């Protein structure tokens, strides 16, 4: 509002050949008595443009709603539709920007001449400089140049949109994110057990997330805690215990008496159960005491021909670097609670980020690098809806059934349009 006092500085500077300070002073004098009227009309004309833009978007969405319902099962038609929709939205943004700029300049100029006339102020009719050569520009030339300019601006906006959609508007976006059962089906059976993995399979999860550690004698076992007192009642560290000392411990009774006979499984047992039924997100949990956590894990994966059915993840980045040195073909996921800085530049395939730090901007940035993003641990319907809308590739959850139900509700045509809009606008704004 303060800047409105100097709203005519541009006109005095260019039309009256005033210097910077003179232009500011003259603008304040000219707007005296017209301050609120000027603000009202500038706001009114900008609001009018915004209303027209909103109406145009509503019309597009109504059309899109009916079209989407007919072509969701036709990939080629769907791709063409998305391209056209993105181009139209880009065009609307471009036209909105051009209209806002030109209309504001026209409105302010009208006020400048009107206020000057009402105050009996002289306006310099002479141009500041005279052309040495007379150049006549035809109307068709002006129209042609204007159209080329508009199309160029639309192309720039469209490139920003398509650069993101080309990699991310895929099966996952159309069918919703994949679902990972956290520590297996840990809401239905004791975590990280064969029973929990079977529950994850029965629930139809795409992935099961498990944690692995190495015993003193080099066996890779499935367990989240290195000290297993919480799940077994025995104050033992996995890294300082031989497998024989822990393999028969009951780790199911704490969850429910019906799981009394559940034991700590080895990674090989977990892979054999999941082979061909569910993918595994295997989190490596180093303590610094292991002899060969990475090497032994990779060896088990190779022995069971499981390379294409798993991802190796870790909070410890050097551990992921070791995975790459042992077998660069294995997919690696970096787990982090925070998403700060340009983390998408790290040389990993997947980012597993705590859901409260997952934003449309970080999703778009990671997708621009042709990488995937997982969100953890998402258990509420509200959080699931948010993750689906902003386009994460995978949701890690304790409740697979509820998450699946929410995802299926979110991929209907109406919700799909909302997700496309969110993705388009987030990319344009970023």
C-alpha positions in Angstrom: 0.0 0.0 0.0 2.9 2.3 0.7 4.3 1.7 -2.8 1.0 3.0 -4.3 2.3 6.5 -3.3 5.0 6.0 -6.0 2.8 4.3 -8.5 3.2 7.0 -11.1 7.0 7.2 -10.8 7.4 5.1 -13.9 5.4 7.5 -16.0 7.3 10.6 -14.8 10.6 8.9 -15.3 9.8 7.8 -18.8 7.4 10.4 -20.2 8.5 13.5 -18.3 12.2 12.7 -18.3 12.4 13.2 -14.5 15.2 11.7 -12.5 14.5 9.0 -9.9 13.8 11.2 -6.9 11.9 13.8 -8.9 9.6 11.0 -10.2 8.9 9.7 -6.7 8.1 13.2 -5.4 5.8 14.0 -8.4 4.0 10.7 -8.0 3.2 11.5 -4.3 1.8 14.9 -5.3 -0.3 13.5 -8.1 -1.9 10.7 -6.1 -2.9 13.0 -3.2 -6.6 12.8 -2.7 -6.9 9.7 -5.0 -5.0 7.1 -2.8 -7.9 4.8 -1.8 -9.7 5.1 -5.2 -6.5 4.0 -6.9 -6.1 1.0 -4.6 -9.7 0.0 -5.1 -9.6 -0.1 -8.8 -6.2 -1.8 -9.0 -7.5 -4.6 -6.7 -10.8 -4.7 -8.6 -9.2 -5.3 -12.0 -6.8 -7.9 -10.6 -9.6 -9.7 -8.9 -11.6 -9.7 -12.1 -8.7 -11.4 -13.9 -8.4 -13.9 -11.1 -12.1 -14.7 -11.2 -11.9 -15.3 -15.0 -8.9 -17.6 -14.4 -10.8 -19.6 -11.8 -13.8 -19.9 -14.1 -11.6 -21.2 -16.9 -10.0 -23.8 -14.6 -13.5 -24.9 -13.4 -14.6 -25.4 -17.0 -11.4 -27.4 -17.8 -11.9 -29.6 -14.7 -15.5 -30.3 -15.6 -14.4 -31.4 -19.1 -11.5 -33.4 -17.6 -13.8 -35.1 -15.1 -15.9 -36.7 -17.8 -13.0 -37.5 -20.1 -10.9 -39.2 -17.4 -13.6 -41.6 -16.6 -13.5 -42.9 -20.2 -9.7 -43.2 -20.7 -8.2 -44.3 -17.4 -7.6 -47.8 -18.9 -6.1 -46.5 -22.1 -2.4 -45.4 -21.5 -1.9 -43.7 -24.9 -5.1 -41.7 -24.7 -4.4 -40.9 -21.1 -0.9 -39.6 -22.0 -2.3 -37.4 -24.7 -4.9 -36.0 -22.3 -2.3 -35.2 -19.6 -0.1 -33.5 -22.2 -3.1 -31.4 -23.4 -4.2 -30.6 -19.9 -0.7 -29.5 -18.8 -0.4 -27.3 -21.9 -3.8 -25.7 -21.2 -2.9 -25.0 -17.6 0.4 -23.6 -18.7 -1.4 -21.4 -21.2 -3.8 -20.1 -18.5 -0.9 -19.2 -16.3 0.9 -17.4 -19.1 -2.2 -15.4 -20.2 -2.9 -14.6 -16.5 0.6 -13.2 -16.2 0.4 -11.2 -19.4 -3.1 -9.8 -18.6 -2.1 -8.9 -15.1 0.9 -6.9 -16.3 -0.7 -5.2 -19.3 -4.0 -4.4 -17.5 -2.3 -3.0 -14.5 -0.1 -0.8 -16.7 -3.2 0.4 -18.7 -5.2 1.1 -15.5 -2.4 3.1 -13.9 -1.7 5.0 -17.1 -5.4 5.9 -17.3 -5.2 7.3 -13.8 -2.0 9.2 -14.6 -3.6 11.0 -17.5 -6.9 11.5 -15.7 -5.4 12.8 -12.4 -3.0 15.1 -14.4 -5.9 16.6 -16.4 -8.1 17.1 -13.2 -5.1 18.9 -11.5 -4.4 21.0 -14.6 -0.9 19.5 -14.9 0.8 19.8 -18.2 1.9 16.5 -19.9 4.9 16.6 -22.1 3.6 15.7 -25.6 7.0 15.4 -27.2 8.8 12.1 -27.4 12.1 11.8 -25.5 13.9 10.8 -28.6 13.3 10.9 -32.3 13.8 8.0 -34.6 16.4 8.5 -37.2 14.7 6.2 -39.6 10.9 5.9 -40.0 9.8 2.4 -39.4 6.2 1.4 -40.1 5.0 -1.7 -38.3 2.0 -3.4 -39.8 -0.8 -4.7 -37.6 -0.2 -8.2 -38.8 3.4 -8.0 -37.7 2.4 -6.9 -34.2 -0.1 -9.7 -33.9 2.5 -12.3 -35.2 5.1 -11.1 -32.7 2.6 -11.2 -29.9 1.5 -14.7 -30.7 5.1 -15.9 -30.9 5.8 -14.3 -27.6 2.8 -15.9 -25.9 3.6 -19.3 -27.4 7.2 -19.0 -26.3 6.1 -18.3 -22.7 3.6 -21.2 -22.8 6.4 -23.5 -24.1 8.7 -22.5 -21.2 5.9 -23.2 -18.6 5.0 -26.4 -20.4 8.6 -27.6 -20.3 8.7 -27.2 -16.5 5.5 -29.3 -16.3 6.4 -32.0 -18.8 10.0 -32.3 -17.4 8.4 -33.5 -14.2 5.5 -35.5 -15.6 7.6 -37.4 -18.1 9.2 -39.4 -15.3 6.6 -39.4 -12.6 3.2 -39.6 -14.2 3.4 -43.4 -14.5 1.6 -46.4 -13.2 2.2 -45.5 -9.6 0.7 -42.0 -10.1 -2.4 -43.4 -11.8 -2.9 -46.3 -9.4 -1.6 -44.5 -6.4 1.6 -45.2 -4.5 2.8 -48.6 -3.6 2.3 -49.8 0.0 5.0 -51.1 2.3 4.1 -53.1 5.4 6.2 -51.6 8.2 8.3 -54.4 9.9 6.0 -56.8 8.1 2.3 -56.8 9.1 3.3 -55.4 12.5 -0.3 -54.4 13.5 -1.4 -58.0 13.1 1.6 -60.1 14.2 4.8 -59.5 16.2 7.2 -57.2 14.1 9.9 -58.7 11.9 8.7 -62.3 12.2 7.7 -64.8 9.6 4.2 -64.4 10.9 4.3 -60.7 10.3 5.6 -61.2 6.8 2.8 -63.7 6.0 0.3 -61.1 7.2 1.8 -58.5 4.9 1.5 -61.0 2.0 -2.1 -61.8 2.9 -3.0 -58.1 3.2 -1.7 -57.5 -0.4 1.2 -55.1 0.4 3.6 -54.4 -2.4 6.6 -54.4 -0.1 7.4 -55.5 3.4 10.0 -53.5 5.3 12.3 -55.5 7.6 15.4 -54.7 9.6 18.6 -56.8 9.6 21.5 -57.2 11.9 24.5 -59.5 12.2 25.2 -61.9 15.1 28.7 -62.4 16.6 29.2 -65.5 14.5 28.1 -63.7 11.3 24.5 -64.8 10.8 22.2 -62.1 9.3 19.0 -62.1 11.3 15.8 -60.0 11.1 15.3 -57.6 14.0 14.8 -53.9 14.6 16.5 -53.7 17.9 20.1 -54.8 18.4 19.2 -55.3 22.1 16.3 -57.7 22.1 15.0 -57.3 25.6 11.9 -55.4 24.4 10.7 -58.3 22.3 12.2 -61.3 24.2 12.6 -60.3 27.8 16.3 -61.3 27.5 18.9 -58.5 27.9 21.0 -59.6 24.9 22.7 -57.7 22.1 22.6 -59.4 18.7 26.1 -58.2 17.8 27.6 -59.8 20.9 25.5 -63.1 20.8 26.0 -66.1 18.6 23.0 -67.2 16.6 22.6 -70.4 18.7 22.0 -68.2 21.8 19.0 -66.3 20.3 17.5 -68.5 17.7 15.1 -70.2 20.1 14.0 -67.2 22.1 10.2 -66.4 22.1 9.6 -63.0 20.5 5.9 -63.4 19.9 4.3 -63.6 23.4 4.8 -59.9 24.1 2.5 -59.2 21.2 -0.1 -61.9 21.8 -0.1 -65.3 23.4 -1.1 -66.9 20.1 2.3 -66.0 18.7 4.2 -67.7 21.6 6.3 -69.9 19.3 7.6 -67.0 17.0 11.4 -66.8 16.8 13.9 -64.4 15.3 14.1 -65.4 11.6 17.2 -65.3 9.5 17.3 -63.1 6.4 17.4 -66.2 4.3 14.2 -67.6 5.9 12.5 -64.3 5.3 13.6 -64.2 1.6 12.4 -67.8 1.1 9.0 -67.0 2.5 8.7 -63.8 0.4 10.1 -65.1 -2.8 7.7 -64.3 -5.7 5.0 -63.1 -3.2 6.1 -59.7 -2.0 9.1 -57.4 -2.4 11.4 -56.5 0.5 12.7 -53.2 1.8 15.7 -54.5 3.8 17.1 -51.9 6.2 20.7 -52.5 7.3 21.2 -51.6 11.0 25.0 -51.3 11.6 26.4 -50.9 15.1 30.1 -50.8 14.3 30.7 -54.3 15.7 29.8 -56.3 12.6 32.4 -58.1 10.6 30.5 -58.2 7.3 26.9 -56.9 7.5 26.8 -55.6 4.0 28.8 -58.3 2.3 26.9 -61.1 4.0 23.5 -59.6 3.2 24.4 -59.1 -0.4 25.7 -62.7 -0.6 22.4 -64.1 0.8 20.4 -62.0 -1.8 22.5 -63.4 -4.6 22.3 -67.0 -3.4 18.5 -66.7 -3.4 18.3 -64.9 -6.7 16.5 -62.0 -5.0 18.3 -59.0 -6.4 15.3 -57.8 -8.5 12.9 -58.2 -5.6 14.5 -56.0 -2.9 15.8 -52.6 -1.9 18.7 -52.1 0.5 18.1 -49.2 2.8 19.9 -47.5 5.7 20.1 -44.4 7.9 23.9 -44.7 7.6 25.0 -43.3 4.3 28.5 -44.9 4.4 26.7 -48.3 4.7 25.0 -47.5 1.4 28.3 -46.6 -0.2 29.6 -50.0 0.8 26.5 -51.6 -0.8 27.4 -49.8 -4.0 31.0 -51.0 -3.9 29.9 -54.6 -3.3 27.1 -54.6 -5.9 26.3 -51.4 -7.7 23.3 -53.0 -9.4 21.3 -53.3 -6.2 18.8 -50.5 -5.5 19.7 -48.3 -2.5 17.4 -46.2 -0.3 18.6 -43.5 1.9 16.5 -43.1 5.1 16.3 -39.7 6.7 14.0 -37.9 9.1 14.7 -34.5 7.6 14.6 -33.3 4.1 17.0 -30.3 4.1 19.0 -29.0 1.2 19.5 -30.7 -2.1 19.3 -34.2 -0.8 18.0 -35.3 -4.2 21.6 -35.0 -5.5 22.9 -37.9 -3.4 23.9 -40.9 -5.6 21.1 -43.2 -4.4 18.0 -44.6 -6.1 15.3 -43.9 -3.5 14.8 -41.5 -0.6 12.8 -42.7 2.5 11.7 -39.6 4.3 9.7 -39.1 7.5 6.2 -38.1 6.3 5.9 -34.8 8.1 8.9 -33.5 6.1 7.6 -34.6 2.7 6.4 -31.7 0.7 5.3 -31.2 -3.0 8.5 -29.4 -3.6 10.8 -32.2 -2.4 8.7 -34.8 -4.3 9.1 -32.8 -7.5 12.8 -32.3 -6.9 13.4 -36.0 -6.4 11.3 -37.0 -9.4 13.2 -34.5 -11.6 16.3 -36.6 -10.8 14.4 -39.8 -11.9 14.4 -41.2 -8.4 11.7 -42.4 -6.1 10.5 -41.2 -2.7 9.1 -43.2 0.2 7.2 -41.7 3.1 7.2 -43.2 6.6 5.5 -44.1 8.8 2.0 -43.1 7.6 -0.9 -44.5 9.6 -3.7 -41.9 9.7 -6.1 -41.4 6.8 -5.4 -37.7 6.7 -1.6 -38.3 6.3 -2.2 -41.0 3.7 -4.4 -38.6 1.6 -1.7 -36.0 1.8 1.0 -38.4 0.6 -1.1 -39.6 -2.3 -2.0 -36.0 -3.4 1.6 -34.9 -3.5 2.7 -37.9 -5.5 5.0 -40.1 -3.3 5.9 -43.4 -4.9 5.6 -45.6 -1.8 3.9 -45.3 1.6 5.3 -47.2 4.6 2.5 -48.0 7.0 1.6 -50.2 10.0 -2.0 -50.6 8.7 -1.9 -52.0 5.1 -5.6 -52.6 4.8 -6.7 -49.0 5.8 -4.0 -47.4 3.7 -5.0 -49.5 0.6 -8.6 -48.4 1.1 -7.7 -44.7 1.3 -5.4 -45.0 -1.7 -8.2 -46.6 -3.8 -10.5 -43.8 -2.9 -8.0 -41.2 -4.0 -7.5 -42.6 -7.5 -11.0 -42.0 -8.7 -11.4 -39.4 -11.6 -12.4 -36.6 -9.3 -9.5 -37.1 -6.9 -7.1 -37.7 -9.8 -7.9 -34.3 -11.2 -7.1 -32.7 -7.9 -3.8 -34.6 -7.8 -2.9 -33.4 -11.3 -3.7 -29.9 -10.3 -1.6 -30.0 -7.1 1.3 -31.5 -9.1 1.0 -28.9 -11.9 0.7 -25.9 -9.6 3.4 -27.1 -7.2 5.8 -27.5 -10.1 5.0 -24.2 -11.6 5.3 -22.3 -8.3 8.5 -24.0 -7.4 
